[in-house]
Amino acid sequence: MTDWPDLSAFDTGRAGVPLILPWPMPGYPGAMPTFDDFAAWREFILARSLDPAVPEIVAAKYRRAQRLY
């Protein structure tokens, strides 16, 4: 996706503290995935993009929410 900000624009260091998010996973609704760096978290979010068959008006709203998250 080309409308995502460049990683160099962010302070991506976590000072050794991982990011832990509550995120339901298949078979484990109480999952707490851990991300050691910003790039891993970003890839996790981007992997949850919608299928191209989803109508554009819905996909645009979803992409906006993805970027905000």
C-alpha positions in Angstrom: 0.0 0.0 0.0 1.5 3.3 -1.0 -0.4 5.7 1.3 1.3 4.4 4.5 3.9 6.6 6.1 7.5 5.7 5.7 8.9 4.0 8.8 11.8 6.4 9.0 9.3 9.1 10.0 8.7 7.4 13.4 10.8 6.7 16.4 10.7 3.0 16.1 12.8 2.1 19.2 10.9 0.6 22.1 13.8 0.6 24.6 13.5 -3.1 25.1 9.9 -3.0 26.0 7.6 -5.0 23.7 4.2 -3.8 22.6 1.5 -6.1 23.8 -2.0 -5.8 22.4 -5.2 -7.7 23.1 -6.2 -9.2 19.7 -8.5 -12.2 19.2 -6.9 -15.0 17.2 -8.5 -18.1 15.7 -9.2 -20.5 18.6 -8.0 -18.1 21.2 -10.2 -15.0 21.7 -8.1 -13.7 24.6 -4.8 -13.6 22.7 -2.1 -11.0 23.6 0.4 -10.9 20.6 3.7 -9.3 21.4 5.7 -7.1 19.0 9.4 -6.3 19.7 9.6 -3.6 17.1 7.5 -1.2 15.1 8.1 -3.0 11.8 6.6 -6.3 13.2 3.5 -4.4 14.5 3.1 -2.7 11.2 3.3 -5.9 9.2 0.7 -7.5 11.6 -1.7 -4.6 10.9 -1.1 -4.7 7.1 -1.7 -8.4 7.0 -5.3 -7.7 8.1 -6.1 -5.8 4.9 -9.4 -6.5 3.1 -9.9 -8.6 0.0 -10.0 -6.6 -3.2 -13.6 -7.8 -3.8 -14.9 -5.7 -0.9 -16.7 -2.6 -2.2 -14.4 0.5 -2.4 -16.5 2.6 -0.1 -16.1 0.0 2.7 -12.5 -0.7 1.9 -11.6 3.0 2.1 -13.2 3.3 5.6 -11.4 0.2 6.7 -8.0 1.5 5.4 -8.6 4.7 7.3 -9.3 2.8 10.5 -6.2 0.7 9.9 -4.0 3.8 9.5 -5.4 5.3 12.7 -4.7 2.1 14.6 
